[in-house]
Amino acid sequence: MRVKRIAIWLLIAAATVGFLGAMAIQLLRQPDVVETLVPPPEEPTWLNDYDLSVTVPELITPGTVVENAPPVGWSHLIIKSLPRVKASEIERLPPNPFVGRDGLVRQVSWMFTVFTADVVKDVQGESGRYRLRAIGLGLGANVHGRDMVLTVDSAERLGLKLDPIQAITLTTGYRVQQQARIVVFGPTFAVVDTPVTFHCGQRNHALRFRYGLLVNARTGALEVLAWRLGLENGQYADLTRAVLLHPNTIDEAELVPDLNEFPLGIPNERAFGVEDLPPHRREVTIPESLRELAGQTRFTPEQAYRLENALRQLLP
C-alpha cells in the first residue's frame, strides 16, 4: 500500500513538472516575456559619441591672420593652400579678355584657402582628456604683408579694397567651399569632405577630398589622413591609397588648366585643377576590406566606430 502511494505521488510530480515545463516553453516563445526575463545587452559606451547629422564646418573669423602655424582660436592648422598655375602650363592659357594671360596667372594665386581644427582639453571630470571642439574653413588674401581671412563684406574694413574680379573670385570661392561637409564628428574623430577640382583623364572634374581627423585623447595631438572620393557614381575615386599629412601643411598647389572650361577665354569653376592629394609625409594602402566603408557618404554609429579604429591602424 505504501509503495502504491509513493508511485502515485511520483506520477503526480512528473505530470506537474511536465505541465510547468510546457508552460515555460510557451511563455519563452513570447518576445515580450523573453525581454522581461533576459535583460538586453548594455549599449557600447561609444554608441552616442558620434554626430552623424552631416554639418558644415565653421567659418574662420574674418580678420584672422594665418601664416605657417595654427591661427588664433584654433589649435591645429591642417592645410593652408596657396594655389598657382603650374609653370609648364602657363603658355597654354588662352588670352583673358579682361586681364590678359599674365593678369590671369596673378589672379589665380591671389587667394589662399585654409582648413583648421580646434582640439581642447576637457575640463569636465578628472581625466583631463582632449577632444575635438570644431573644424574651420576660410579664404583669404595678403593684406599689408599678412595673410588674412577675408570675406567680400569684411575686406575693405580689414584694409583691402577688392576690384570687381577679386570680389567675384572670393564670392565664388566661398560658394564652392561651403559645399564642404562634416559627415562624422566625434570627440576624437571626424570625417570631412571638401570640394576639389581634380585633373584626371585630360579633363578637370568636381570631386571631393576626404579627410580623417584622429585626435590622441591623452596628448591632444592630431593626425590627418586624406584620400580621394569620386563622382556620385564612384568614377575617378581612388580608395586604394591615403596620405598622412604633415602638421601645418603648406600646400603650394600647382593647378592644371582644362581648356574646355574657358568659355570666351574666361575661366569657370572647373578651369583649374590639382593633380594629386596634398603634400604628405607618408602614403598608406587602404586595405581592400575597408575601401567600401572609406568611400560611403552616410554612416551608422557602428560604421563610424569601425572606420575610426581601422584608420588608427594605418598610423605609424
PATI-449591 format. One record per residue (C-alpha): residue number from 1; x, y, z. Coordinates in nm, 3 decimals, padded with zeros to 5 digits. Last residue first. Layout:
BEGIN
<atom><nr>NUM</nr><px>X</px><py>Y</py><pz>Z</pz></atom>
...
// end
This chain:
BEGIN
<atom><nr>316</nr><px>05.276</px><py>05.475</py><pz>-03.786</pz></atom>
<atom><nr>315</nr><px>04.904</px><py>05.538</py><pz>-03.845</pz></atom>
<atom><nr>314</nr><px>04.711</px><py>05.286</py><pz>-04.057</pz></atom>
<atom><nr>313</nr><px>04.565</px><py>05.110</py><pz>-03.751</pz></atom>
<atom><nr>312</nr><px>04.412</px><py>05.441</py><pz>-03.646</pz></atom>
<atom><nr>311</nr><px>04.220</px><py>05.436</py><pz>-03.972</pz></atom>
<atom><nr>310</nr><px>04.065</px><py>05.100</py><pz>-03.883</pz></atom>
<atom><nr>309</nr><px>03.962</px><py>05.224</py><pz>-03.538</pz></atom>
<atom><nr>308</nr><px>03.791</px><py>05.532</py><pz>-03.674</pz></atom>
<atom><nr>307</nr><px>03.624</px><py>05.340</py><pz>-03.956</pz></atom>
<atom><nr>306</nr><px>03.482</px><py>05.078</py><pz>-03.718</pz></atom>
<atom><nr>305</nr><px>03.345</px><py>05.342</py><pz>-03.481</pz></atom>
<atom><nr>304</nr><px>03.188</px><py>05.533</py><pz>-03.770</pz></atom>
<atom><nr>303</nr><px>03.036</px><py>05.209</py><pz>-03.901</pz></atom>
<atom><nr>302</nr><px>02.889</px><py>05.120</py><pz>-03.560</pz></atom>
<atom><nr>301</nr><px>02.750</px><py>05.472</py><pz>-03.518</pz></atom>
<atom><nr>300</nr><px>02.581</px><py>05.442</py><pz>-03.859</pz></atom>
<atom><nr>299</nr><px>02.737</px><py>05.624</py><pz>-04.151</pz></atom>
<atom><nr>298</nr><px>02.643</px><py>05.821</py><pz>-04.462</pz></atom>
<atom><nr>297</nr><px>02.867</px><py>05.905</py><pz>-04.760</pz></atom>
<atom><nr>296</nr><px>03.044</px><py>05.580</py><pz>-04.837</pz></atom>
<atom><nr>295</nr><px>03.401</px><py>05.574</py><pz>-04.964</pz></atom>
<atom><nr>294</nr><px>03.603</px><py>05.463</py><pz>-04.662</pz></atom>
<atom><nr>293</nr><px>03.342</px><py>05.196</py><pz>-04.584</pz></atom>
<atom><nr>292</nr><px>03.374</px><py>05.044</py><pz>-04.930</pz></atom>
<atom><nr>291</nr><px>03.752</px><py>05.060</py><pz>-04.909</pz></atom>
<atom><nr>290</nr><px>03.800</px><py>04.896</py><pz>-04.570</pz></atom>
<atom><nr>289</nr><px>03.821</px><py>04.528</py><pz>-04.670</pz></atom>
<atom><nr>288</nr><px>04.055</px><py>04.621</py><pz>-04.954</pz></atom>
<atom><nr>287</nr><px>04.301</px><py>04.767</py><pz>-04.706</pz></atom>
<atom><nr>286</nr><px>04.379</px><py>05.136</py><pz>-04.769</pz></atom>
<atom><nr>285</nr><px>04.746</px><py>05.148</py><pz>-04.861</pz></atom>
<atom><nr>284</nr><px>04.950</px><py>05.416</py><pz>-04.690</pz></atom>
<atom><nr>283</nr><px>05.148</px><py>05.718</py><pz>-04.808</pz></atom>
<atom><nr>282</nr><px>05.366</px><py>05.912</py><pz>-04.567</pz></atom>
<atom><nr>281</nr><px>05.493</px><py>06.263</py><pz>-04.509</pz></atom>
<atom><nr>280</nr><px>05.237</px><py>06.444</py><pz>-04.720</pz></atom>
<atom><nr>279</nr><px>05.178</px><py>06.718</py><pz>-04.974</pz></atom>
<atom><nr>278</nr><px>04.807</px><py>06.736</py><pz>-05.070</pz></atom>
<atom><nr>277</nr><px>04.647</px><py>06.472</py><pz>-05.295</pz></atom>
<atom><nr>276</nr><px>04.726</px><py>06.481</py><pz>-05.663</pz></atom>
<atom><nr>275</nr><px>04.674</px><py>06.655</py><pz>-05.998</pz></atom>
<atom><nr>274</nr><px>04.511</px><py>06.981</py><pz>-05.892</pz></atom>
<atom><nr>273</nr><px>04.254</px><py>07.153</py><pz>-06.110</pz></atom>
<atom><nr>272</nr><px>04.196</px><py>07.481</py><pz>-06.291</pz></atom>
<atom><nr>271</nr><px>03.907</px><py>07.568</py><pz>-06.527</pz></atom>
<atom><nr>270</nr><px>03.646</px><py>07.385</py><pz>-06.324</pz></atom>
<atom><nr>269</nr><px>03.489</px><py>07.691</py><pz>-06.160</pz></atom>
<atom><nr>268</nr><px>03.486</px><py>07.890</py><pz>-06.487</pz></atom>
<atom><nr>267</nr><px>03.778</px><py>08.056</py><pz>-06.663</pz></atom>
<atom><nr>266</nr><px>03.707</px><py>08.337</py><pz>-06.912</pz></atom>
<atom><nr>265</nr><px>03.867</px><py>08.294</py><pz>-07.257</pz></atom>
<atom><nr>264</nr><px>03.532</px><py>08.310</py><pz>-07.438</pz></atom>
<atom><nr>263</nr><px>03.430</px><py>07.997</py><pz>-07.243</pz></atom>
<atom><nr>262</nr><px>03.740</px><py>07.871</py><pz>-07.060</pz></atom>
<atom><nr>261</nr><px>03.644</px><py>07.526</py><pz>-06.923</pz></atom>
<atom><nr>260</nr><px>03.741</px><py>07.325</py><pz>-07.233</pz></atom>
<atom><nr>259</nr><px>04.098</px><py>07.449</py><pz>-07.186</pz></atom>
<atom><nr>258</nr><px>04.132</px><py>07.243</py><pz>-06.868</pz></atom>
<atom><nr>257</nr><px>04.407</px><py>07.422</py><pz>-06.680</pz></atom>
<atom><nr>256</nr><px>04.648</px><py>07.247</py><pz>-06.443</pz></atom>
<atom><nr>255</nr><px>04.699</px><py>07.391</py><pz>-06.096</pz></atom>
<atom><nr>254</nr><px>05.006</px><py>07.360</py><pz>-05.875</pz></atom>
<atom><nr>253</nr><px>04.906</px><py>07.369</py><pz>-05.509</pz></atom>
<atom><nr>252</nr><px>05.174</px><py>07.521</py><pz>-05.291</pz></atom>
<atom><nr>251</nr><px>05.031</px><py>07.327</py><pz>-05.000</pz></atom>
<atom><nr>250</nr><px>05.153</px><py>07.442</py><pz>-04.660</pz></atom>
<atom><nr>249</nr><px>05.078</px><py>07.162</py><pz>-04.415</pz></atom>
<atom><nr>248</nr><px>05.083</px><py>07.271</py><pz>-04.051</pz></atom>
<atom><nr>247</nr><px>05.143</px><py>06.914</py><pz>-03.928</pz></atom>
<atom><nr>246</nr><px>05.244</px><py>06.697</py><pz>-04.224</pz></atom>
<atom><nr>245</nr><px>04.966</px><py>06.495</py><pz>-04.381</pz></atom>
<atom><nr>244</nr><px>04.926</px><py>06.118</py><pz>-04.386</pz></atom>
<atom><nr>243</nr><px>04.824</px><py>06.006</py><pz>-04.734</pz></atom>
<atom><nr>242</nr><px>04.560</px><py>05.758</py><pz>-04.841</pz></atom>
<atom><nr>241</nr><px>04.561</px><py>05.485</py><pz>-05.103</pz></atom>
<atom><nr>240</nr><px>04.334</px><py>05.231</py><pz>-05.269</pz></atom>
<atom><nr>239</nr><px>04.013</px><py>05.432</py><pz>-05.248</pz></atom>
<atom><nr>238</nr><px>04.087</px><py>05.634</py><pz>-05.561</pz></atom>
<atom><nr>237</nr><px>03.769</px><py>05.786</py><pz>-05.697</pz></atom>
<atom><nr>236</nr><px>03.754</px><py>05.895</py><pz>-06.061</pz></atom>
<atom><nr>235</nr><px>03.408</px><py>05.742</py><pz>-06.115</pz></atom>
<atom><nr>234</nr><px>03.226</px><py>05.643</py><pz>-05.795</pz></atom>
<atom><nr>233</nr><px>02.876</px><py>05.705</py><pz>-05.936</pz></atom>
<atom><nr>232</nr><px>02.839</px><py>06.020</py><pz>-05.722</pz></atom>
<atom><nr>231</nr><px>03.173</px><py>06.142</py><pz>-05.856</pz></atom>
<atom><nr>230</nr><px>03.494</px><py>06.037</py><pz>-05.688</pz></atom>
<atom><nr>229</nr><px>03.641</px><py>06.035</py><pz>-05.341</pz></atom>
<atom><nr>228</nr><px>04.011</px><py>06.092</py><pz>-05.291</pz></atom>
<atom><nr>227</nr><px>04.210</px><py>06.024</py><pz>-04.974</pz></atom>
<atom><nr>226</nr><px>04.342</px><py>06.221</py><pz>-04.679</pz></atom>
<atom><nr>225</nr><px>04.472</px><py>06.115</py><pz>-04.336</pz></atom>
<atom><nr>224</nr><px>04.514</px><py>06.367</py><pz>-04.055</pz></atom>
<atom><nr>223</nr><px>04.687</px><py>06.310</py><pz>-03.721</pz></atom>
<atom><nr>222</nr><px>04.614</px><py>06.541</py><pz>-03.427</pz></atom>
<atom><nr>221</nr><px>04.799</px><py>06.552</py><pz>-03.095</pz></atom>
<atom><nr>220</nr><px>04.588</px><py>06.634</py><pz>-02.789</pz></atom>
<atom><nr>219</nr><px>04.812</px><py>06.424</py><pz>-02.563</pz></atom>
<atom><nr>218</nr><px>04.579</px><py>06.168</py><pz>-02.399</pz></atom>
<atom><nr>217</nr><px>04.283</px><py>06.189</py><pz>-02.637</pz></atom>
<atom><nr>216</nr><px>04.508</px><py>06.148</py><pz>-02.941</pz></atom>
<atom><nr>215</nr><px>04.286</px><py>06.301</py><pz>-03.208</pz></atom>
<atom><nr>214</nr><px>04.227</px><py>06.143</py><pz>-03.548</pz></atom>
<atom><nr>213</nr><px>04.094</px><py>06.358</py><pz>-03.834</pz></atom>
<atom><nr>212</nr><px>04.001</px><py>06.159</py><pz>-04.148</pz></atom>
<atom><nr>211</nr><px>03.996</px><py>06.386</py><pz>-04.452</pz></atom>
<atom><nr>210</nr><px>03.805</px><py>06.317</py><pz>-04.772</pz></atom>
<atom><nr>209</nr><px>03.895</px><py>06.502</py><pz>-05.090</pz></atom>
<atom><nr>208</nr><px>03.597</px><py>06.559</py><pz>-05.312</pz></atom>
<atom><nr>207</nr><px>03.541</px><py>06.573</py><pz>-05.689</pz></atom>
<atom><nr>206</nr><px>03.449</px><py>06.839</py><pz>-05.945</pz></atom>
<atom><nr>205</nr><px>03.631</px><py>06.718</py><pz>-06.256</pz></atom>
<atom><nr>204</nr><px>03.905</px><py>06.865</py><pz>-06.473</pz></atom>
<atom><nr>203</nr><px>03.985</px><py>06.689</py><pz>-06.801</pz></atom>
<atom><nr>202</nr><px>04.277</px><py>06.504</py><pz>-06.961</pz></atom>
<atom><nr>201</nr><px>04.178</px><py>06.183</py><pz>-06.782</pz></atom>
<atom><nr>200</nr><px>04.243</px><py>06.340</py><pz>-06.445</pz></atom>
<atom><nr>199</nr><px>04.264</px><py>06.693</py><pz>-06.313</pz></atom>
<atom><nr>198</nr><px>04.082</px><py>06.745</py><pz>-05.984</pz></atom>
<atom><nr>197</nr><px>03.865</px><py>07.039</py><pz>-05.882</pz></atom>
<atom><nr>196</nr><px>03.817</px><py>06.995</py><pz>-05.509</pz></atom>
<atom><nr>195</nr><px>03.519</px><py>07.001</py><pz>-05.276</pz></atom>
<atom><nr>194</nr><px>03.588</px><py>06.914</py><pz>-04.911</pz></atom>
<atom><nr>193</nr><px>03.464</px><py>06.607</py><pz>-04.725</pz></atom>
<atom><nr>192</nr><px>03.538</px><py>06.591</py><pz>-04.353</pz></atom>
<atom><nr>191</nr><px>03.540</px><py>06.278</py><pz>-04.137</pz></atom>
<atom><nr>190</nr><px>03.593</px><py>06.339</py><pz>-03.767</pz></atom>
<atom><nr>189</nr><px>03.745</px><py>06.152</py><pz>-03.474</pz></atom>
<atom><nr>188</nr><px>03.841</px><py>06.209</py><pz>-03.111</pz></atom>
<atom><nr>187</nr><px>03.523</px><py>06.352</py><pz>-02.955</pz></atom>
<atom><nr>186</nr><px>03.311</px><py>06.261</py><pz>-03.256</pz></atom>
<atom><nr>185</nr><px>03.202</px><py>06.423</py><pz>-03.580</pz></atom>
<atom><nr>184</nr><px>03.118</px><py>06.219</py><pz>-03.889</pz></atom>
<atom><nr>183</nr><px>02.991</px><py>06.359</py><pz>-04.221</pz></atom>
<atom><nr>182</nr><px>03.143</px><py>06.705</py><pz>-04.181</pz></atom>
<atom><nr>181</nr><px>03.057</px><py>06.865</py><pz>-04.514</pz></atom>
<atom><nr>180</nr><px>03.224</px><py>07.101</py><pz>-04.760</pz></atom>
<atom><nr>179</nr><px>02.987</px><py>07.262</py><pz>-05.012</pz></atom>
<atom><nr>178</nr><px>03.061</px><py>07.592</py><pz>-04.841</pz></atom>
<atom><nr>177</nr><px>03.399</px><py>07.591</py><pz>-05.013</pz></atom>
<atom><nr>176</nr><px>03.236</px><py>07.627</py><pz>-05.356</pz></atom>
<atom><nr>175</nr><px>03.027</px><py>07.929</py><pz>-05.261</pz></atom>
<atom><nr>174</nr><px>03.321</px><py>08.070</py><pz>-05.067</pz></atom>
<atom><nr>173</nr><px>03.547</px><py>08.055</py><pz>-05.373</pz></atom>
<atom><nr>172</nr><px>03.280</px><py>08.204</py><pz>-05.598</pz></atom>
<atom><nr>171</nr><px>03.244</px><py>08.506</py><pz>-05.371</pz></atom>
<atom><nr>170</nr><px>03.621</px><py>08.547</py><pz>-05.342</pz></atom>
<atom><nr>169</nr><px>03.676</px><py>08.527</py><pz>-05.717</pz></atom>
<atom><nr>168</nr><px>03.385</px><py>08.762</py><pz>-05.790</pz></atom>
<atom><nr>167</nr><px>03.521</px><py>09.018</py><pz>-05.543</pz></atom>
<atom><nr>166</nr><px>03.870</px><py>08.979</py><pz>-05.687</pz></atom>
<atom><nr>165</nr><px>03.736</px><py>09.039</py><pz>-06.037</pz></atom>
<atom><nr>164</nr><px>03.546</px><py>09.351</py><pz>-05.929</pz></atom>
<atom><nr>163</nr><px>03.847</px><py>09.506</py><pz>-05.750</pz></atom>
<atom><nr>162</nr><px>03.868</px><py>09.447</py><pz>-05.378</pz></atom>
<atom><nr>161</nr><px>03.973</px><py>09.722</py><pz>-05.138</pz></atom>
<atom><nr>160</nr><px>04.186</px><py>09.557</py><pz>-04.870</pz></atom>
<atom><nr>159</nr><px>04.231</px><py>09.704</py><pz>-04.522</pz></atom>
<atom><nr>158</nr><px>04.019</px><py>09.493</py><pz>-04.287</pz></atom>
<atom><nr>157</nr><px>03.712</px><py>09.717</py><pz>-04.328</pz></atom>
<atom><nr>156</nr><px>03.755</px><py>09.687</py><pz>-04.706</pz></atom>
<atom><nr>155</nr><px>03.765</px><py>09.308</py><pz>-04.692</pz></atom>
<atom><nr>154</nr><px>03.478</px><py>09.245</py><pz>-04.449</pz></atom>
<atom><nr>153</nr><px>03.179</px><py>09.217</py><pz>-04.684</pz></atom>
<atom><nr>152</nr><px>03.366</px><py>09.031</py><pz>-04.957</pz></atom>
<atom><nr>151</nr><px>03.503</px><py>08.790</py><pz>-04.700</pz></atom>
<atom><nr>150</nr><px>03.856</px><py>08.778</py><pz>-04.570</pz></atom>
<atom><nr>149</nr><px>04.097</px><py>08.554</py><pz>-04.379</pz></atom>
<atom><nr>148</nr><px>04.436</px><py>08.725</py><pz>-04.356</pz></atom>
<atom><nr>147</nr><px>04.783</px><py>08.656</py><pz>-04.494</pz></atom>
<atom><nr>146</nr><px>04.991</px><py>08.948</py><pz>-04.366</pz></atom>
<atom><nr>145</nr><px>05.210</px><py>09.182</py><pz>-04.573</pz></atom>
<atom><nr>144</nr><px>04.965</px><py>09.473</py><pz>-04.592</pz></atom>
<atom><nr>143</nr><px>04.672</px><py>09.238</py><pz>-04.658</pz></atom>
<atom><nr>142</nr><px>04.756</px><py>08.911</py><pz>-04.832</pz></atom>
<atom><nr>141</nr><px>04.449</px><py>08.712</py><pz>-04.922</pz></atom>
<atom><nr>140</nr><px>04.182</px><py>08.498</py><pz>-04.761</pz></atom>
<atom><nr>139</nr><px>03.953</px><py>08.203</py><pz>-04.766</pz></atom>
<atom><nr>138</nr><px>03.813</px><py>08.003</py><pz>-04.475</pz></atom>
<atom><nr>137</nr><px>03.740</px><py>07.665</py><pz>-04.324</pz></atom>
<atom><nr>136</nr><px>03.701</px><py>07.551</py><pz>-03.964</pz></atom>
<atom><nr>135</nr><px>03.657</px><py>07.230</py><pz>-03.765</pz></atom>
<atom><nr>134</nr><px>03.543</px><py>07.238</py><pz>-03.403</pz></atom>
<atom><nr>133</nr><px>03.583</px><py>07.103</py><pz>-03.049</pz></atom>
<atom><nr>132</nr><px>03.780</px><py>06.780</py><pz>-03.091</pz></atom>
<atom><nr>131</nr><px>03.856</px><py>06.626</py><pz>-02.753</pz></atom>
<atom><nr>130</nr><px>04.144</px><py>06.603</py><pz>-02.510</pz></atom>
<atom><nr>129</nr><px>04.136</px><py>06.406</py><pz>-02.187</pz></atom>
<atom><nr>128</nr><px>04.189</px><py>06.570</py><pz>-01.847</pz></atom>
<atom><nr>127</nr><px>04.061</px><py>06.257</py><pz>-01.670</pz></atom>
<atom><nr>126</nr><px>03.926</px><py>06.440</py><pz>-01.365</pz></atom>
<atom><nr>125</nr><px>03.580</px><py>06.523</py><pz>-01.485</pz></atom>
<atom><nr>124</nr><px>03.478</px><py>06.815</py><pz>-01.705</pz></atom>
<atom><nr>123</nr><px>03.763</px><py>07.037</py><pz>-01.818</pz></atom>
<atom><nr>122</nr><px>03.803</px><py>06.856</py><pz>-02.148</pz></atom>
<atom><nr>121</nr><px>04.127</px><py>06.975</py><pz>-02.301</pz></atom>
<atom><nr>120</nr><px>04.070</px><py>07.131</py><pz>-02.640</pz></atom>
<atom><nr>119</nr><px>04.135</px><py>07.036</py><pz>-03.003</pz></atom>
<atom><nr>118</nr><px>04.048</px><py>07.304</py><pz>-03.260</pz></atom>
<atom><nr>117</nr><px>04.079</px><py>07.220</py><pz>-03.626</pz></atom>
<atom><nr>116</nr><px>04.181</px><py>07.425</py><pz>-03.929</pz></atom>
<atom><nr>115</nr><px>04.150</px><py>07.437</py><pz>-04.310</pz></atom>
<atom><nr>114</nr><px>04.273</px><py>07.745</py><pz>-04.500</pz></atom>
<atom><nr>113</nr><px>04.239</px><py>07.862</py><pz>-04.859</pz></atom>
<atom><nr>112</nr><px>04.456</px><py>08.123</py><pz>-05.033</pz></atom>
<atom><nr>111</nr><px>04.370</px><py>08.396</py><pz>-05.285</pz></atom>
<atom><nr>110</nr><px>04.584</px><py>08.595</py><pz>-05.529</pz></atom>
<atom><nr>109</nr><px>04.748</px><py>08.295</py><pz>-05.699</pz></atom>
<atom><nr>108</nr><px>04.478</px><py>08.253</py><pz>-05.965</pz></atom>
<atom><nr>107</nr><px>04.453</px><py>08.631</py><pz>-06.008</pz></atom>
<atom><nr>106</nr><px>04.824</px><py>08.662</py><pz>-06.083</pz></atom>
<atom><nr>105</nr><px>04.808</px><py>08.396</py><pz>-06.355</pz></atom>
<atom><nr>104</nr><px>04.504</px><py>08.568</py><pz>-06.502</pz></atom>
<atom><nr>103</nr><px>04.689</px><py>08.901</py><pz>-06.511</pz></atom>
<atom><nr>102</nr><px>04.973</px><py>08.739</py><pz>-06.700</pz></atom>
<atom><nr>101</nr><px>04.734</px><py>08.589</py><pz>-06.956</pz></atom>
<atom><nr>100</nr><px>04.540</px><py>08.907</py><pz>-07.022</pz></atom>
<atom><nr>99</nr><px>04.335</px><py>09.094</py><pz>-06.760</pz></atom>
<atom><nr>98</nr><px>03.994</px><py>09.142</py><pz>-06.921</pz></atom>
<atom><nr>97</nr><px>03.980</px><py>08.943</py><pz>-07.245</pz></atom>
<atom><nr>96</nr><px>04.189</px><py>08.656</py><pz>-07.099</pz></atom>
<atom><nr>95</nr><px>04.434</px><py>08.512</py><pz>-07.350</pz></atom>
<atom><nr>94</nr><px>04.408</px><py>08.133</py><pz>-07.352</pz></atom>
<atom><nr>93</nr><px>04.639</px><py>07.950</py><pz>-07.112</pz></atom>
<atom><nr>92</nr><px>04.875</px><py>07.700</py><pz>-07.273</pz></atom>
<atom><nr>91</nr><px>05.181</px><py>07.916</py><pz>-07.206</pz></atom>
<atom><nr>90</nr><px>05.114</px><py>07.895</py><pz>-06.833</pz></atom>
<atom><nr>89</nr><px>05.102</px><py>07.515</py><pz>-06.821</pz></atom>
<atom><nr>88</nr><px>05.472</px><py>07.439</py><pz>-06.756</pz></atom>
<atom><nr>87</nr><px>05.470</px><py>07.678</py><pz>-06.460</pz></atom>
<atom><nr>86</nr><px>05.173</px><py>07.512</py><pz>-06.289</pz></atom>
<atom><nr>85</nr><px>04.920</px><py>07.786</py><pz>-06.221</pz></atom>
<atom><nr>84</nr><px>04.917</px><py>07.882</py><pz>-05.854</pz></atom>
<atom><nr>83</nr><px>04.720</px><py>07.787</py><pz>-05.548</pz></atom>
<atom><nr>82</nr><px>04.848</px><py>07.860</py><pz>-05.195</pz></atom>
<atom><nr>81</nr><px>04.671</px><py>07.607</py><pz>-04.971</pz></atom>
<atom><nr>80</nr><px>04.693</px><py>07.628</py><pz>-04.594</pz></atom>
<atom><nr>79</nr><px>04.623</px><py>07.284</py><pz>-04.460</pz></atom>
<atom><nr>78</nr><px>04.560</px><py>07.129</py><pz>-04.117</pz></atom>
<atom><nr>77</nr><px>04.648</px><py>07.426</py><pz>-03.896</pz></atom>
<atom><nr>76</nr><px>04.584</px><py>07.299</py><pz>-03.545</pz></atom>
<atom><nr>75</nr><px>04.489</px><py>07.452</py><pz>-03.208</pz></atom>
<atom><nr>74</nr><px>04.249</px><py>07.716</py><pz>-03.340</pz></atom>
<atom><nr>73</nr><px>04.135</px><py>08.045</py><pz>-03.190</pz></atom>
<atom><nr>72</nr><px>04.441</px><py>08.239</py><pz>-03.304</pz></atom>
<atom><nr>71</nr><px>04.589</px><py>08.083</py><pz>-03.615</pz></atom>
<atom><nr>70</nr><px>04.770</px><py>07.748</py><pz>-03.614</pz></atom>
<atom><nr>69</nr><px>05.113</px><py>07.784</py><pz>-03.776</pz></atom>
<atom><nr>68</nr><px>05.257</px><py>07.891</py><pz>-04.113</pz></atom>
<atom><nr>67</nr><px>05.077</px><py>08.225</py><pz>-04.158</pz></atom>
<atom><nr>66</nr><px>04.708</px><py>08.271</py><pz>-04.096</pz></atom>
<atom><nr>65</nr><px>04.585</px><py>08.605</py><pz>-03.963</pz></atom>
<atom><nr>64</nr><px>04.219</px><py>08.602</py><pz>-03.858</pz></atom>
<atom><nr>63</nr><px>04.049</px><py>08.919</py><pz>-03.987</pz></atom>
<atom><nr>62</nr><px>03.739</px><py>08.732</py><pz>-04.098</pz></atom>
<atom><nr>61</nr><px>03.651</px><py>08.464</py><pz>-03.841</pz></atom>
<atom><nr>60</nr><px>03.702</px><py>08.111</py><pz>-03.968</pz></atom>
<atom><nr>59</nr><px>03.368</px><py>07.986</py><pz>-04.098</pz></atom>
<atom><nr>58</nr><px>03.268</px><py>07.673</py><pz>-03.907</pz></atom>
<atom><nr>57</nr><px>03.243</px><py>07.345</py><pz>-04.094</pz></atom>
<atom><nr>56</nr><px>02.902</px><py>07.244</py><pz>-04.235</pz></atom>
<atom><nr>55</nr><px>02.705</px><py>06.956</py><pz>-04.085</pz></atom>
<atom><nr>54</nr><px>02.613</px><py>06.595</py><pz>-04.164</pz></atom>
<atom><nr>53</nr><px>02.379</px><py>06.455</py><pz>-03.891</pz></atom>
<atom><nr>52</nr><px>02.621</px><py>06.179</py><pz>-03.792</pz></atom>
<atom><nr>51</nr><px>02.728</px><py>06.319</py><pz>-03.454</pz></atom>
<atom><nr>50</nr><px>02.929</px><py>06.038</py><pz>-03.298</pz></atom>
<atom><nr>49</nr><px>02.977</px><py>05.966</py><pz>-02.928</pz></atom>
<atom><nr>48</nr><px>02.634</px><py>05.811</py><pz>-02.872</pz></atom>
<atom><nr>47</nr><px>02.741</px><py>05.449</py><pz>-02.923</pz></atom>
<atom><nr>46</nr><px>03.085</px><py>05.492</py><pz>-02.766</pz></atom>
<atom><nr>45</nr><px>02.997</px><py>05.336</py><pz>-02.428</pz></atom>
<atom><nr>44</nr><px>02.860</px><py>05.027</py><pz>-02.601</pz></atom>
<atom><nr>43</nr><px>02.496</px><py>04.962</py><pz>-02.508</pz></atom>
<atom><nr>42</nr><px>02.440</px><py>04.702</py><pz>-02.237</pz></atom>
<atom><nr>41</nr><px>02.289</px><py>04.375</py><pz>-02.352</pz></atom>
<atom><nr>40</nr><px>01.911</px><py>04.348</py><pz>-02.312</pz></atom>
<atom><nr>39</nr><px>01.779</px><py>04.187</py><pz>-01.989</pz></atom>
<atom><nr>38</nr><px>01.651</px><py>03.829</py><pz>-02.028</pz></atom>
<atom><nr>37</nr><px>01.331</px><py>03.764</py><pz>-01.829</pz></atom>
<atom><nr>36</nr><px>01.142</px><py>04.073</py><pz>-01.940</pz></atom>
<atom><nr>35</nr><px>01.269</px><py>04.066</py><pz>-02.299</pz></atom>
<atom><nr>34</nr><px>01.184</px><py>03.696</py><pz>-02.316</pz></atom>
<atom><nr>33</nr><px>00.832</px><py>03.768</py><pz>-02.192</pz></atom>
<atom><nr>32</nr><px>00.781</px><py>04.038</py><pz>-02.454</pz></atom>
<atom><nr>31</nr><px>00.908</px><py>03.808</py><pz>-02.726</pz></atom>
<atom><nr>30</nr><px>00.657</px><py>03.523</py><pz>-02.642</pz></atom>
<atom><nr>29</nr><px>00.813</px><py>03.186</py><pz>-02.720</pz></atom>
<atom><nr>28</nr><px>00.954</px><py>03.181</py><pz>-02.369</pz></atom>
<atom><nr>27</nr><px>00.600</px><py>03.166</py><pz>-02.235</pz></atom>
<atom><nr>26</nr><px>00.512</px><py>02.858</py><pz>-02.441</pz></atom>
<atom><nr>25</nr><px>00.828</px><py>02.682</py><pz>-02.327</pz></atom>
<atom><nr>24</nr><px>00.755</px><py>02.769</py><pz>-01.966</pz></atom>
<atom><nr>23</nr><px>00.401</px><py>02.633</py><pz>-01.993</pz></atom>
<atom><nr>22</nr><px>00.532</px><py>02.307</py><pz>-02.134</pz></atom>
<atom><nr>21</nr><px>00.782</px><py>02.280</py><pz>-01.849</pz></atom>
<atom><nr>20</nr><px>00.514</px><py>02.352</py><pz>-01.592</pz></atom>
<atom><nr>19</nr><px>00.295</px><py>02.077</py><pz>-01.733</pz></atom>
<atom><nr>18</nr><px>00.583</px><py>01.830</py><pz>-01.746</pz></atom>
<atom><nr>17</nr><px>00.685</px><py>01.911</py><pz>-01.392</pz></atom>
<atom><nr>16</nr><px>00.328</px><py>01.864</py><pz>-01.270</pz></atom>
<atom><nr>15</nr><px>00.291</px><py>01.534</py><pz>-01.455</pz></atom>
<atom><nr>14</nr><px>00.615</px><py>01.407</py><pz>-01.303</pz></atom>
<atom><nr>13</nr><px>00.504</px><py>01.511</py><pz>-00.956</pz></atom>
<atom><nr>12</nr><px>00.165</px><py>01.342</py><pz>-00.996</pz></atom>
<atom><nr>11</nr><px>00.332</px><py>01.021</py><pz>-01.120</pz></atom>
<atom><nr>10</nr><px>00.575</px><py>01.027</py><pz>-00.830</pz></atom>
<atom><nr>9</nr><px>00.288</px><py>01.076</py><pz>-00.583</pz></atom>
<atom><nr>8</nr><px>00.105</px><py>00.777</py><pz>-00.729</pz></atom>
<atom><nr>7</nr><px>00.417</px><py>00.563</py><pz>-00.706</pz></atom>
<atom><nr>6</nr><px>00.467</px><py>00.659</py><pz>-00.343</pz></atom>
<atom><nr>5</nr><px>00.107</px><py>00.563</py><pz>-00.262</pz></atom>
<atom><nr>4</nr><px>00.146</px><py>00.224</py><pz>-00.435</pz></atom>
<atom><nr>3</nr><px>00.461</px><py>00.151</py><pz>-00.235</pz></atom>
<atom><nr>2</nr><px>00.279</px><py>00.233</py><pz>00.088</pz></atom>
<atom><nr>1</nr><px>00.000</px><py>00.000</py><pz>00.000</pz></atom>
// end
